[in-house]
Amino acid sequence: MDRLIDDLLKKGLGNFIDRSRDALIWDDEIYQKCSREEDKAEEEGLGLTVGQVKIINNYVSDVRATNHRYSDLSYLAGVKDTVGMLVSLDMIKGMEL
């Protein structure tokens, strides 16, 4: 992985990302609506067997983990692009990307 990204992750940027993202999602009406619909569907169970529910839950867990990682990497790509732009504009000196 990119050296800048590795350094940012080692310095705890992941926690900053989570706090920033969490602050936004709690105020986002669309996210909240989708989350409520998801909870409702989970509670209803849809008449599935315990085995079917387990398979679906495992799949959903894997998808969520992948999406979470993708979100973090997208955020970091934005940080990297911003730093790169600032370096190219000579607003940050002495940094290689």
N, C-alpha and C positions, 0 to 999 in steps of 0.2 A: 504494500500500500504506500501511497505517497508519504514522504517524510514529514511534511507539514501536518498532514492529517494524523499521522501516528503521534506526533508531538502534542497536538491539540487533545487527542484522546487521553494520552498519559497525564496531561495536566488537568483532567477532569471536565473537559468541555461537554462531555456526555451528560453530566448532571445539569449543566447550564441549559443545554438543549431541552432536556426533559422539563425543567422549570418553566422555560419560555413557552414551550409547546403546550404544557398543561394549563398555563395561565390563559392562553388563547382558546383552547377547546372548551373551557368551562363557560366562556362567554359566547361561544358560537352556537347559534340556534339550530343550524342544520345538523351539526355534530350531535348535539344533545337529543334532537328528534330521532336520529338514526340509532343512537345508543339506547333510547327508550324502546324503540321498535325491536331491537335486537334482544333486549332483556325480556320483553313480552313474549317473543317467539320461543325463547329458551324456557320460560316458565310453562308455556302451553305444552311443550313436549311433543306435540304433533303425532301422538299415538305410536311412537317408535319403541322398539324393544331396548332394553338396557344395553345390549351389544351394539345396536345401531347408533345409539346415543354416544357410546364410548368412541366408536370409529369417527363419528362426525366431530366430536369434541377434540379428538387428537388432530384431525385434519385442520380444524379451525385454529387450534393452538399453533400449529406449524405455519399456517398462512399469516397469522398475527405476528409471529416472531420474524418472519421474512419481511413483512410490511414495516415493522418497527425498525429493523435494520436498514431497510431502504430509505425510510424517512430520515434516520440519523445521517446516512451517507449523503442524502440530498442536501440536508442542512449544511454538512461539512463542505460539500462541493460549492455551495453558495459562499461560505466563509472563504474558501480558497480562491474563488473567482474574485471576491471583493479585495482580498489582500493582493492578488495579482494585479488588479486594476490600480490599486493605490501605489504599488511598486512601479508600475509602468508610467504612472503620472508623477513619479519622483516624490510622492508624499510620504513614502516609507523608504528609507535608505538602508543599504547593507543587508538585504535579504534576498536569497535565491529561492526560486520556486521550482 
